[in-house]
């Protein structure tokens, strides 16, 4: 004769399996329902849909004095000002022997590194969000402190 506890435990596992199956079915149904709803309603459009922005080109020179001589400026420097829905193109020229980095909050957050003596173009991006976004160096270098206060202003 089987002990009563083991029989009860076996039934508990069976109930647990049924509950797990129910949870899986509910999750799959919710995912499918969300996909169908998205298809029916549509994805939200771009905030710049129907707005023709200009292309704005900026050149940032990194050297022993920071970004565009930021070591010699008080407050934010360099400052890049654009309008919402403009395409922003940034070229970075590293005139130093050491590696420098470049990133922009909200737009180029992963950043990139530029080896000494090289020039790099950041992939163009759409300035779709209004605000002030920090431009900064992501590589520690001798002038790192002077490369933390740039700004992209989107009006």
Rosetta constraint file for C-alpha pairs under 8 A:
AtomPair CA 2 CA 6 HARMONIC 7.16 0.50
AtomPair CA 2 CA 7 HARMONIC 7.12 0.50
AtomPair CA 3 CA 7 HARMONIC 6.78 0.50
AtomPair CA 4 CA 8 HARMONIC 6.23 0.50
AtomPair CA 5 CA 9 HARMONIC 6.03 0.50
AtomPair CA 6 CA 10 HARMONIC 6.10 0.50
AtomPair CA 7 CA 11 HARMONIC 6.34 0.50
AtomPair CA 8 CA 12 HARMONIC 6.15 0.50
AtomPair CA 9 CA 13 HARMONIC 6.31 0.50
AtomPair CA 10 CA 14 HARMONIC 6.31 0.50
AtomPair CA 11 CA 15 HARMONIC 6.17 0.50
AtomPair CA 12 CA 16 HARMONIC 6.03 0.50
AtomPair CA 13 CA 17 HARMONIC 6.09 0.50
AtomPair CA 14 CA 18 HARMONIC 6.31 0.50
AtomPair CA 15 CA 19 HARMONIC 6.18 0.50
AtomPair CA 16 CA 20 HARMONIC 6.15 0.50
AtomPair CA 17 CA 21 HARMONIC 6.15 0.50
AtomPair CA 18 CA 22 HARMONIC 6.18 0.50
AtomPair CA 19 CA 23 HARMONIC 6.21 0.50
AtomPair CA 20 CA 24 HARMONIC 6.19 0.50
AtomPair CA 21 CA 25 HARMONIC 6.16 0.50
AtomPair CA 22 CA 26 HARMONIC 6.20 0.50
AtomPair CA 23 CA 27 HARMONIC 6.18 0.50
AtomPair CA 24 CA 28 HARMONIC 6.15 0.50
AtomPair CA 25 CA 29 HARMONIC 6.05 0.50
AtomPair CA 26 CA 30 HARMONIC 6.10 0.50
AtomPair CA 27 CA 31 HARMONIC 6.20 0.50
AtomPair CA 28 CA 32 HARMONIC 6.16 0.50
AtomPair CA 29 CA 33 HARMONIC 5.94 0.50
AtomPair CA 30 CA 34 HARMONIC 6.07 0.50
AtomPair CA 31 CA 35 HARMONIC 6.27 0.50
AtomPair CA 32 CA 36 HARMONIC 6.17 0.50
AtomPair CA 33 CA 37 HARMONIC 6.07 0.50
AtomPair CA 34 CA 38 HARMONIC 6.07 0.50
AtomPair CA 35 CA 39 HARMONIC 6.15 0.50
AtomPair CA 36 CA 40 HARMONIC 6.12 0.50
AtomPair CA 37 CA 41 HARMONIC 5.95 0.50
AtomPair CA 37 CA 42 HARMONIC 7.88 0.50
AtomPair CA 38 CA 42 HARMONIC 5.19 0.50
AtomPair CA 38 CA 43 HARMONIC 6.28 0.50
AtomPair CA 39 CA 43 HARMONIC 7.55 0.50
AtomPair CA 45 CA 49 HARMONIC 6.70 0.50
AtomPair CA 47 CA 128 HARMONIC 6.43 0.50
AtomPair CA 48 CA 52 HARMONIC 7.82 0.50
AtomPair CA 48 CA 84 HARMONIC 7.84 0.50
AtomPair CA 48 CA 85 HARMONIC 5.46 0.50
AtomPair CA 48 CA 128 HARMONIC 6.42 0.50
AtomPair CA 51 CA 85 HARMONIC 6.81 0.50
AtomPair CA 52 CA 85 HARMONIC 7.06 0.50
AtomPair CA 52 CA 86 HARMONIC 7.71 0.50
AtomPair CA 53 CA 83 HARMONIC 7.53 0.50
AtomPair CA 53 CA 84 HARMONIC 7.41 0.50
AtomPair CA 53 CA 85 HARMONIC 4.96 0.50
AtomPair CA 53 CA 86 HARMONIC 4.21 0.50
AtomPair CA 53 CA 87 HARMONIC 6.70 0.50
AtomPair CA 54 CA 85 HARMONIC 7.71 0.50
AtomPair CA 54 CA 86 HARMONIC 4.89 0.50
AtomPair CA 54 CA 87 HARMONIC 6.22 0.50
AtomPair CA 55 CA 86 HARMONIC 5.69 0.50
AtomPair CA 55 CA 87 HARMONIC 4.60 0.50
AtomPair CA 55 CA 88 HARMONIC 6.01 0.50
AtomPair CA 55 CA 89 HARMONIC 7.33 0.50
AtomPair CA 56 CA 82 HARMONIC 7.04 0.50
AtomPair CA 56 CA 86 HARMONIC 6.78 0.50
AtomPair CA 56 CA 87 HARMONIC 6.07 0.50
AtomPair CA 56 CA 88 HARMONIC 5.01 0.50
AtomPair CA 56 CA 89 HARMONIC 6.09 0.50
AtomPair CA 57 CA 88 HARMONIC 6.20 0.50
AtomPair CA 57 CA 89 HARMONIC 4.82 0.50
AtomPair CA 57 CA 90 HARMONIC 5.94 0.50
AtomPair CA 57 CA 91 HARMONIC 7.81 0.50
AtomPair CA 58 CA 80 HARMONIC 7.38 0.50
AtomPair CA 58 CA 88 HARMONIC 7.81 0.50
AtomPair CA 58 CA 89 HARMONIC 6.24 0.50
AtomPair CA 58 CA 90 HARMONIC 4.81 0.50
AtomPair CA 58 CA 91 HARMONIC 6.25 0.50
AtomPair CA 59 CA 90 HARMONIC 5.81 0.50
AtomPair CA 59 CA 91 HARMONIC 4.81 0.50
AtomPair CA 59 CA 92 HARMONIC 5.86 0.50
AtomPair CA 59 CA 93 HARMONIC 7.38 0.50
AtomPair CA 60 CA 67 HARMONIC 6.18 0.50
AtomPair CA 60 CA 68 HARMONIC 6.02 0.50
AtomPair CA 60 CA 78 HARMONIC 7.98 0.50
AtomPair CA 60 CA 90 HARMONIC 7.18 0.50
AtomPair CA 60 CA 91 HARMONIC 6.15 0.50
AtomPair CA 60 CA 92 HARMONIC 4.75 0.50
AtomPair CA 60 CA 93 HARMONIC 6.22 0.50
AtomPair CA 61 CA 66 HARMONIC 7.95 0.50
AtomPair CA 61 CA 67 HARMONIC 5.52 0.50
AtomPair CA 61 CA 68 HARMONIC 5.11 0.50
AtomPair CA 61 CA 92 HARMONIC 5.81 0.50
AtomPair CA 61 CA 93 HARMONIC 4.77 0.50
AtomPair CA 61 CA 94 HARMONIC 5.92 0.50
AtomPair CA 61 CA 95 HARMONIC 6.91 0.50
AtomPair CA 62 CA 66 HARMONIC 5.52 0.50
AtomPair CA 62 CA 67 HARMONIC 4.61 0.50
AtomPair CA 62 CA 68 HARMONIC 6.37 0.50
AtomPair CA 62 CA 69 HARMONIC 7.90 0.50
AtomPair CA 62 CA 92 HARMONIC 7.12 0.50
AtomPair CA 62 CA 93 HARMONIC 6.05 0.50
AtomPair CA 62 CA 94 HARMONIC 4.68 0.50
AtomPair CA 62 CA 95 HARMONIC 5.98 0.50
AtomPair CA 62 CA 96 HARMONIC 6.69 0.50
AtomPair CA 62 CA 100 HARMONIC 7.09 0.50
AtomPair CA 63 CA 67 HARMONIC 6.71 0.50
AtomPair CA 63 CA 68 HARMONIC 7.77 0.50
AtomPair CA 63 CA 69 HARMONIC 7.58 0.50
AtomPair CA 63 CA 94 HARMONIC 6.12 0.50
AtomPair CA 63 CA 95 HARMONIC 5.09 0.50
AtomPair CA 63 CA 96 HARMONIC 4.55 0.50
AtomPair CA 64 CA 96 HARMONIC 6.07 0.50
AtomPair CA 64 CA 142 HARMONIC 7.79 0.50
AtomPair CA 64 CA 143 HARMONIC 6.44 0.50
AtomPair CA 65 CA 69 HARMONIC 4.78 0.50
AtomPair CA 65 CA 70 HARMONIC 6.34 0.50
AtomPair CA 65 CA 71 HARMONIC 5.14 0.50
AtomPair CA 65 CA 72 HARMONIC 7.36 0.50
AtomPair CA 65 CA 143 HARMONIC 6.75 0.50
AtomPair CA 65 CA 146 HARMONIC 7.66 0.50
AtomPair CA 66 CA 70 HARMONIC 5.10 0.50
AtomPair CA 66 CA 71 HARMONIC 5.65 0.50
AtomPair CA 66 CA 143 HARMONIC 5.86 0.50
AtomPair CA 66 CA 144 HARMONIC 7.38 0.50
AtomPair CA 66 CA 146 HARMONIC 5.57 0.50
AtomPair CA 66 CA 147 HARMONIC 5.42 0.50
AtomPair CA 67 CA 71 HARMONIC 7.89 0.50
AtomPair CA 67 CA 77 HARMONIC 7.55 0.50
AtomPair CA 67 CA 78 HARMONIC 6.66 0.50
AtomPair CA 67 CA 146 HARMONIC 7.65 0.50
AtomPair CA 67 CA 147 HARMONIC 5.90 0.50
AtomPair CA 68 CA 77 HARMONIC 7.73 0.50
AtomPair CA 68 CA 78 HARMONIC 6.43 0.50
AtomPair CA 69 CA 73 HARMONIC 7.24 0.50
AtomPair CA 70 CA 74 HARMONIC 7.87 0.50
AtomPair CA 70 CA 77 HARMONIC 5.49 0.50
AtomPair CA 70 CA 78 HARMONIC 6.62 0.50
AtomPair CA 70 CA 146 HARMONIC 5.94 0.50
AtomPair CA 70 CA 147 HARMONIC 6.80 0.50
AtomPair CA 71 CA 143 HARMONIC 7.85 0.50
AtomPair CA 71 CA 146 HARMONIC 5.25 0.50
AtomPair CA 71 CA 147 HARMONIC 7.93 0.50
AtomPair CA 73 CA 77 HARMONIC 6.67 0.50
AtomPair CA 75 CA 149 HARMONIC 6.97 0.50
AtomPair CA 76 CA 149 HARMONIC 4.84 0.50
AtomPair CA 76 CA 150 HARMONIC 5.14 0.50
AtomPair CA 76 CA 151 HARMONIC 6.41 0.50
AtomPair CA 77 CA 149 HARMONIC 5.90 0.50
AtomPair CA 77 CA 150 HARMONIC 4.45 0.50
AtomPair CA 77 CA 151 HARMONIC 6.69 0.50
AtomPair CA 78 CA 149 HARMONIC 7.62 0.50
AtomPair CA 78 CA 150 HARMONIC 4.72 0.50
AtomPair CA 78 CA 151 HARMONIC 6.35 0.50
AtomPair CA 79 CA 150 HARMONIC 5.75 0.50
AtomPair CA 79 CA 151 HARMONIC 4.78 0.50
AtomPair CA 79 CA 152 HARMONIC 5.99 0.50
AtomPair CA 79 CA 153 HARMONIC 7.30 0.50
AtomPair CA 80 CA 151 HARMONIC 6.17 0.50
AtomPair CA 80 CA 152 HARMONIC 4.78 0.50
AtomPair CA 80 CA 153 HARMONIC 6.11 0.50
AtomPair CA 81 CA 152 HARMONIC 5.89 0.50
AtomPair CA 81 CA 153 HARMONIC 4.69 0.50
AtomPair CA 81 CA 154 HARMONIC 6.11 0.50
AtomPair CA 81 CA 155 HARMONIC 7.70 0.50
AtomPair CA 82 CA 86 HARMONIC 6.52 0.50
AtomPair CA 82 CA 88 HARMONIC 7.82 0.50
AtomPair CA 82 CA 127 HARMONIC 7.71 0.50
AtomPair CA 82 CA 152 HARMONIC 7.60 0.50
AtomPair CA 82 CA 153 HARMONIC 6.21 0.50
AtomPair CA 82 CA 154 HARMONIC 5.07 0.50
AtomPair CA 82 CA 155 HARMONIC 6.46 0.50
AtomPair CA 83 CA 127 HARMONIC 7.35 0.50
AtomPair CA 83 CA 154 HARMONIC 5.21 0.50
AtomPair CA 83 CA 155 HARMONIC 4.83 0.50
AtomPair CA 84 CA 127 HARMONIC 5.41 0.50
AtomPair CA 84 CA 128 HARMONIC 5.39 0.50
AtomPair CA 84 CA 129 HARMONIC 6.49 0.50
AtomPair CA 84 CA 130 HARMONIC 6.08 0.50
AtomPair CA 84 CA 154 HARMONIC 5.65 0.50
AtomPair CA 84 CA 155 HARMONIC 5.75 0.50
AtomPair CA 85 CA 126 HARMONIC 5.89 0.50
AtomPair CA 85 CA 127 HARMONIC 5.14 0.50
AtomPair CA 85 CA 128 HARMONIC 5.08 0.50
AtomPair CA 86 CA 126 HARMONIC 5.91 0.50
AtomPair CA 86 CA 127 HARMONIC 5.54 0.50
AtomPair CA 86 CA 128 HARMONIC 7.66 0.50
AtomPair CA 87 CA 124 HARMONIC 6.50 0.50
AtomPair CA 87 CA 125 HARMONIC 5.62 0.50
AtomPair CA 87 CA 126 HARMONIC 4.65 0.50
AtomPair CA 87 CA 127 HARMONIC 6.23 0.50
AtomPair CA 88 CA 124 HARMONIC 5.49 0.50
AtomPair CA 88 CA 125 HARMONIC 5.42 0.50
AtomPair CA 88 CA 126 HARMONIC 6.28 0.50
AtomPair CA 88 CA 127 HARMONIC 6.74 0.50
AtomPair CA 89 CA 121 HARMONIC 7.45 0.50
AtomPair CA 89 CA 122 HARMONIC 6.69 0.50
AtomPair CA 89 CA 123 HARMONIC 6.97 0.50
AtomPair CA 89 CA 124 HARMONIC 4.70 0.50
AtomPair CA 89 CA 125 HARMONIC 6.97 0.50
AtomPair CA 90 CA 121 HARMONIC 5.90 0.50
AtomPair CA 90 CA 122 HARMONIC 5.47 0.50
AtomPair CA 90 CA 123 HARMONIC 7.77 0.50
AtomPair CA 90 CA 124 HARMONIC 7.21 0.50
AtomPair CA 91 CA 119 HARMONIC 7.11 0.50
AtomPair CA 91 CA 120 HARMONIC 5.74 0.50
AtomPair CA 91 CA 121 HARMONIC 4.31 0.50
AtomPair CA 91 CA 122 HARMONIC 6.19 0.50
AtomPair CA 92 CA 114 HARMONIC 7.78 0.50
AtomPair CA 92 CA 119 HARMONIC 5.62 0.50
AtomPair CA 92 CA 120 HARMONIC 5.24 0.50
AtomPair CA 92 CA 121 HARMONIC 6.18 0.50
AtomPair CA 92 CA 122 HARMONIC 7.62 0.50
AtomPair CA 93 CA 117 HARMONIC 7.47 0.50
AtomPair CA 93 CA 118 HARMONIC 6.20 0.50
AtomPair CA 93 CA 119 HARMONIC 4.37 0.50
AtomPair CA 93 CA 120 HARMONIC 6.53 0.50
AtomPair CA 94 CA 99 HARMONIC 7.79 0.50
AtomPair CA 94 CA 100 HARMONIC 7.21 0.50
AtomPair CA 94 CA 114 HARMONIC 6.53 0.50
AtomPair CA 94 CA 115 HARMONIC 6.96 0.50
AtomPair CA 94 CA 116 HARMONIC 5.53 0.50
AtomPair CA 94 CA 117 HARMONIC 5.26 0.50
AtomPair CA 94 CA 118 HARMONIC 5.47 0.50
AtomPair CA 94 CA 119 HARMONIC 6.09 0.50
AtomPair CA 95 CA 116 HARMONIC 6.38 0.50
AtomPair CA 95 CA 117 HARMONIC 5.16 0.50
AtomPair CA 95 CA 118 HARMONIC 7.40 0.50
AtomPair CA 96 CA 116 HARMONIC 5.16 0.50
AtomPair CA 96 CA 117 HARMONIC 6.16 0.50
AtomPair CA 97 CA 115 HARMONIC 7.62 0.50
AtomPair CA 97 CA 116 HARMONIC 4.23 0.50
AtomPair CA 97 CA 117 HARMONIC 6.31 0.50
AtomPair CA 98 CA 115 HARMONIC 6.53 0.50
AtomPair CA 98 CA 116 HARMONIC 4.87 0.50
AtomPair CA 98 CA 141 HARMONIC 7.25 0.50
AtomPair CA 99 CA 113 HARMONIC 6.67 0.50
AtomPair CA 99 CA 114 HARMONIC 5.61 0.50
AtomPair CA 99 CA 115 HARMONIC 4.38 0.50
AtomPair CA 99 CA 116 HARMONIC 5.18 0.50
AtomPair CA 99 CA 139 HARMONIC 7.10 0.50
AtomPair CA 99 CA 141 HARMONIC 7.32 0.50
AtomPair CA 100 CA 113 HARMONIC 5.70 0.50
AtomPair CA 100 CA 114 HARMONIC 5.41 0.50
AtomPair CA 100 CA 115 HARMONIC 6.61 0.50
AtomPair CA 100 CA 116 HARMONIC 7.48 0.50
AtomPair CA 100 CA 137 HARMONIC 6.53 0.50
AtomPair CA 100 CA 138 HARMONIC 7.34 0.50
AtomPair CA 100 CA 139 HARMONIC 5.48 0.50
AtomPair CA 100 CA 140 HARMONIC 7.53 0.50
AtomPair CA 100 CA 141 HARMONIC 6.90 0.50
AtomPair CA 101 CA 111 HARMONIC 6.85 0.50
AtomPair CA 101 CA 112 HARMONIC 5.54 0.50
AtomPair CA 101 CA 113 HARMONIC 4.18 0.50
AtomPair CA 101 CA 114 HARMONIC 5.96 0.50
AtomPair CA 101 CA 136 HARMONIC 7.64 0.50
AtomPair CA 101 CA 137 HARMONIC 4.50 0.50
AtomPair CA 101 CA 138 HARMONIC 4.64 0.50
AtomPair CA 101 CA 139 HARMONIC 4.83 0.50
AtomPair CA 102 CA 111 HARMONIC 5.37 0.50
AtomPair CA 102 CA 112 HARMONIC 5.46 0.50
AtomPair CA 102 CA 113 HARMONIC 6.39 0.50
AtomPair CA 102 CA 114 HARMONIC 7.89 0.50
AtomPair CA 102 CA 135 HARMONIC 7.23 0.50
AtomPair CA 102 CA 136 HARMONIC 5.73 0.50
AtomPair CA 102 CA 137 HARMONIC 4.63 0.50
AtomPair CA 102 CA 138 HARMONIC 5.94 0.50
AtomPair CA 102 CA 139 HARMONIC 7.99 0.50
AtomPair CA 103 CA 108 HARMONIC 5.26 0.50
AtomPair CA 103 CA 109 HARMONIC 5.59 0.50
AtomPair CA 103 CA 110 HARMONIC 6.66 0.50
AtomPair CA 103 CA 111 HARMONIC 4.08 0.50
AtomPair CA 103 CA 112 HARMONIC 6.59 0.50
AtomPair CA 103 CA 135 HARMONIC 5.77 0.50
AtomPair CA 103 CA 136 HARMONIC 5.44 0.50
AtomPair CA 103 CA 137 HARMONIC 6.25 0.50
AtomPair CA 103 CA 138 HARMONIC 6.70 0.50
AtomPair CA 104 CA 108 HARMONIC 4.74 0.50
AtomPair CA 104 CA 109 HARMONIC 5.54 0.50
AtomPair CA 104 CA 111 HARMONIC 7.12 0.50
AtomPair CA 104 CA 133 HARMONIC 6.52 0.50
AtomPair CA 104 CA 134 HARMONIC 5.71 0.50
AtomPair CA 104 CA 135 HARMONIC 4.53 0.50
AtomPair CA 104 CA 136 HARMONIC 6.51 0.50
AtomPair CA 104 CA 152 HARMONIC 7.51 0.50
AtomPair CA 105 CA 109 HARMONIC 5.17 0.50
AtomPair CA 105 CA 133 HARMONIC 5.32 0.50
AtomPair CA 105 CA 134 HARMONIC 5.43 0.50
AtomPair CA 105 CA 135 HARMONIC 6.68 0.50
AtomPair CA 106 CA 133 HARMONIC 6.98 0.50
AtomPair CA 107 CA 125 HARMONIC 7.14 0.50
AtomPair CA 107 CA 127 HARMONIC 7.80 0.50
AtomPair CA 111 CA 138 HARMONIC 6.78 0.50
AtomPair CA 112 CA 138 HARMONIC 7.59 0.50
AtomPair CA 113 CA 138 HARMONIC 7.52 0.50
AtomPair CA 113 CA 139 HARMONIC 7.03 0.50
AtomPair CA 114 CA 118 HARMONIC 6.32 0.50
AtomPair CA 114 CA 119 HARMONIC 7.14 0.50
AtomPair CA 114 CA 120 HARMONIC 6.77 0.50
AtomPair CA 127 CA 154 HARMONIC 6.80 0.50
AtomPair CA 129 CA 154 HARMONIC 7.03 0.50
AtomPair CA 130 CA 153 HARMONIC 7.75 0.50
AtomPair CA 130 CA 154 HARMONIC 4.89 0.50
AtomPair CA 130 CA 155 HARMONIC 5.54 0.50
AtomPair CA 131 CA 153 HARMONIC 6.01 0.50
AtomPair CA 131 CA 154 HARMONIC 5.23 0.50
AtomPair CA 131 CA 155 HARMONIC 6.61 0.50
AtomPair CA 132 CA 151 HARMONIC 6.51 0.50
AtomPair CA 132 CA 152 HARMONIC 5.77 0.50
AtomPair CA 132 CA 153 HARMONIC 4.53 0.50
AtomPair CA 132 CA 154 HARMONIC 6.25 0.50
AtomPair CA 133 CA 151 HARMONIC 5.55 0.50
AtomPair CA 133 CA 152 HARMONIC 5.02 0.50
AtomPair CA 133 CA 153 HARMONIC 6.36 0.50
AtomPair CA 134 CA 148 HARMONIC 7.71 0.50
AtomPair CA 134 CA 149 HARMONIC 6.51 0.50
AtomPair CA 134 CA 150 HARMONIC 5.72 0.50
AtomPair CA 134 CA 151 HARMONIC 4.69 0.50
AtomPair CA 134 CA 152 HARMONIC 6.35 0.50
AtomPair CA 135 CA 148 HARMONIC 6.64 0.50
AtomPair CA 135 CA 149 HARMONIC 6.33 0.50
AtomPair CA 135 CA 150 HARMONIC 4.33 0.50
AtomPair CA 135 CA 151 HARMONIC 4.99 0.50
AtomPair CA 135 CA 152 HARMONIC 6.54 0.50
AtomPair CA 136 CA 147 HARMONIC 5.50 0.50
AtomPair CA 136 CA 148 HARMONIC 4.28 0.50
AtomPair CA 136 CA 149 HARMONIC 6.22 0.50
AtomPair CA 136 CA 150 HARMONIC 6.02 0.50
AtomPair CA 137 CA 144 HARMONIC 6.65 0.50
AtomPair CA 137 CA 147 HARMONIC 5.44 0.50
AtomPair CA 137 CA 148 HARMONIC 5.95 0.50
AtomPair CA 139 CA 144 HARMONIC 7.37 0.50
AtomPair CA 140 CA 144 HARMONIC 5.65 0.50
AtomPair CA 143 CA 147 HARMONIC 6.81 0.50
AtomPair CA 144 CA 148 HARMONIC 6.98 0.50
